[in-house]
Every structure is written in structure tokens, then in C-alpha cells.
Amino acid sequence: SFATLAASFSCPLAALRLGARRSTPGELSLLLLRHAEAERGGGVPDEDRPLTKEGRRDAERLGGLLGADGRVLDLIISSPARRAADTATLVAGSMGFAGTVDTEAALYAGGVAAIGAVVKSLSSDVSCALVVGHDPAISAFVERLTGLRSRLPPGALAELSIEPAARARIDAPDVRAKLVRLWRPRHGAADV
């Protein structure tokens, strides 16, 4: 149930009610997701590190939570690193996303500028997008646009509302976005 899924994340149930939010024409609801918990090194190249069992479970829970509340994504874009791509795929599958998960190579090591470039490249008819990437870029992008100074733990998701006029100027230093919601897996809540 929605309540069971919400209880597995460290935020109030009311904050997870996604369906009540309505956007204005041209506004972008940008969901920024740091990939879920991944295995540590172990001789595997960084880009090939898989998710842990807990990380897979967190990604599936988040997808179930988004799907249970009727969230409709226009697209999902992920870093090609295995841990990010697997997170995106698990979220997509658990929420019933009918599209494909696209990858953008620049999200692997491109930093804040790469996330900004992805946002700028979105068509104006995209009203809700999920971007799955890595830290420190995800946390730094959220901080730059909202002022939230916090390192997001693996599996954390921040939803930003970006006004139509700001979309094309997303990399300008004066552009701001509203932090609508923040989700943190219960086991990573101490990191935020």
C-alpha cells in the first residue's frame, strides 16, 4: 500500500502525496535521483559497480511509491554507469513507466554543468523528468538552485519545480528553483 511504501522512506506521509501538485504550463518538475547504494570497489571498474541488495530494494520502493501515487514521467535520463542505470531501470519498472530509460554519458563525470545541459536540452513539452546521476553533482546542482546545503545519500531524490523562463537559463547563476519534496531511504537518512 502507499502508506507501507511511504513508511520505508524517511519523510512524512503528507510530503509524499505527489498527485495533489499541479504545474503551470511550461513548468518543469525535475526529479533528481542519486543512484541507490552500490557495492564498494572490489576490483570492479567504477562504472561497472552493481547495486547492493539494499540499493536494489530502495530503488524498487521508490518506483513503487511514485507509481502508487500516479506520478507520470515524460522521460528518464540516467548516467550510463551500471549503478545509475540499474537504479533508473528498477524505478521505471516498479512505477510502471512505459518509456525507455535514456542514457547520457556526460552524467557520469560531467558534474553540475552536465545536469544543466541535460535540463536545457529538454523539449518544452516535457513537464516531468527523472535524472539519475552521481554525487557530488546531484547534491551540488540541488544546492545551486535551491540553497539546500546537504549531501544527498545514495537513493535520495529531490523534486525541483523550475519555472518556464528559468529552463533555458538553468546554468545562469541567478536562476533558482523551488525544492518541492525530498525523499531519503530510511537507512541513509543520517547522511542528510
C-alpha positions in Angstrom: 0.0 0.0 0.0 1.0 3.7 -0.3 1.3 4.0 3.4 3.6 1.0 3.7 5.8 2.3 0.9 5.9 5.8 2.4 6.9 4.3 5.8 10.0 2.9 4.2 11.3 6.4 3.4 12.2 9.0 6.0 9.8 11.7 5.3 6.2 12.4 6.4 3.4 10.7 4.6 1.9 14.0 3.7 5.1 15.1 1.9 4.9 12.1 -0.3 1.4 12.8 -1.7 2.5 13.6 -5.2 -0.8 13.7 -7.1 -2.1 16.9 -5.5 0.6 19.1 -7.1 -0.4 20.9 -10.3 2.1 22.6 -12.5 1.7 25.7 -14.6 2.2 25.5 -18.4 5.9 25.2 -19.3 6.9 24.5 -15.7 9.3 21.5 -15.2 9.0 19.1 -12.4 12.6 17.8 -12.2 13.3 14.7 -10.1 17.0 14.4 -9.4 17.9 10.9 -8.0 21.3 10.0 -6.7 21.8 6.3 -7.7 21.0 3.8 -5.0 23.6 2.2 -2.7 26.3 0.4 -4.7 28.9 -2.2 -3.9 32.3 -0.8 -3.0 35.2 -1.3 -5.5 36.2 -4.9 -5.1 38.4 -4.8 -8.2 35.5 -3.8 -10.4 35.9 -0.6 -12.5 34.0 2.3 -11.0 31.5 2.5 -13.9 30.7 -1.2 -13.5 29.9 -1.3 -9.8 26.5 -3.0 -9.2 23.8 -2.0 -6.6 23.8 -3.7 -3.2 20.8 -5.8 -2.2 19.6 -2.8 -0.1 20.2 -0.4 -3.0 18.0 -2.5 -5.3 15.3 -2.7 -2.7 15.4 1.1 -2.2 15.1 1.8 -6.0 12.2 -0.6 -6.2 10.5 1.0 -3.2 10.9 4.5 -4.7 9.5 3.4 -8.0 6.6 1.8 -6.2 5.9 4.9 -4.2 6.0 7.1 -7.4 3.7 4.7 -9.2 1.3 4.2 -6.3 0.6 7.9 -6.3 0.1 8.2 -10.1 3.3 10.1 -10.9 3.6 10.3 -14.7 7.1 10.9 -16.1 7.7 12.1 -19.6 11.2 10.7 -19.6 14.0 9.2 -17.6 17.6 10.0 -18.3 20.4 8.2 -16.5 24.2 8.1 -16.3 25.4 5.0 -18.2 27.3 3.8 -15.1 25.8 0.4 -14.0 24.7 1.6 -10.6 22.8 4.6 -12.0 21.4 2.7 -15.0 20.2 -0.1 -12.7 18.6 2.4 -10.3 16.8 4.0 -13.2 15.6 0.7 -14.6 14.3 -0.5 -11.2 12.5 2.7 -10.5 11.0 2.7 -14.0 9.8 -0.9 -13.7 8.4 -0.5 -10.2 6.4 2.5 -11.2 5.1 1.2 -14.5 7.0 3.6 -16.7 6.1 2.7 -20.3 9.0 4.5 -22.0 12.7 3.7 -22.3 15.4 4.8 -19.9 17.8 7.0 -21.9 21.4 7.4 -21.0 23.6 10.5 -21.2 27.3 9.9 -21.0 28.0 13.3 -19.5 26.1 12.5 -16.4 28.8 10.0 -15.3 31.5 12.6 -14.6 30.3 15.8 -16.1 29.3 17.5 -12.8 26.8 20.3 -12.4 27.3 21.5 -15.9 26.2 18.2 -17.4 23.0 18.2 -15.4 22.3 21.7 -16.5 23.0 20.8 -20.1 20.5 17.9 -19.9 17.8 20.2 -18.4 18.4 22.8 -21.2 18.1 20.1 -23.8 14.6 19.0 -22.7 11.8 19.8 -25.0 9.4 22.5 -23.7 6.6 19.9 -23.8 8.4 17.8 -21.1 6.7 18.6 -17.8 8.2 15.9 -15.6 11.6 14.3 -16.0 13.7 12.0 -13.8 17.5 12.4 -14.0 19.6 9.7 -12.3 23.2 10.5 -11.6 26.0 10.7 -9.0 27.3 12.8 -6.2 28.7 15.3 -5.7 27.0 16.6 -8.9 23.4 15.8 -7.8 23.8 17.5 -4.4 25.7 20.4 -5.8 23.0 21.0 -8.5 20.2 20.9 -5.9 22.2 23.3 -3.7 22.9 25.8 -6.5 19.3 26.0 -7.5 17.6 25.8 -4.0 20.2 26.7 -1.4 19.8 23.3 0.3 23.3 22.6 1.7 23.2 18.9 2.2 24.9 15.8 0.8 22.2 13.5 -0.5 22.7 9.9 0.4 22.5 7.1 -2.1 18.9 6.6 -3.3 17.8 10.1 -2.3 15.5 12.0 -4.6 14.9 15.8 -4.8 12.0 17.2 -6.7 12.5 20.7 -8.0 10.0 23.0 -9.7 11.6 25.0 -12.4 9.6 28.0 -13.9 9.3 28.2 -17.7 11.6 31.2 -18.0 14.3 29.5 -16.0 14.5 26.3 -18.1 16.6 27.8 -20.9 18.8 29.7 -18.4 19.2 26.9 -15.9 23.0 27.3 -15.8 22.8 31.1 -15.1 24.0 31.9 -11.6 20.8 33.9 -10.7 18.4 31.1 -11.7 16.6 29.4 -8.7 14.2 26.6 -8.4 11.7 25.5 -5.7 12.5 22.4 -3.7 9.2 20.7 -3.7 10.0 17.4 -2.0 13.0 15.4 -0.7 13.0 11.6 -0.3 15.6 9.7 1.6 15.8 5.9 2.1 15.4 5.2 5.8 18.8 3.6 6.1 20.5 6.6 4.6 18.7 9.3 6.5 21.6 10.1 8.8 23.7 11.3 5.9 21.3 14.2 5.1 
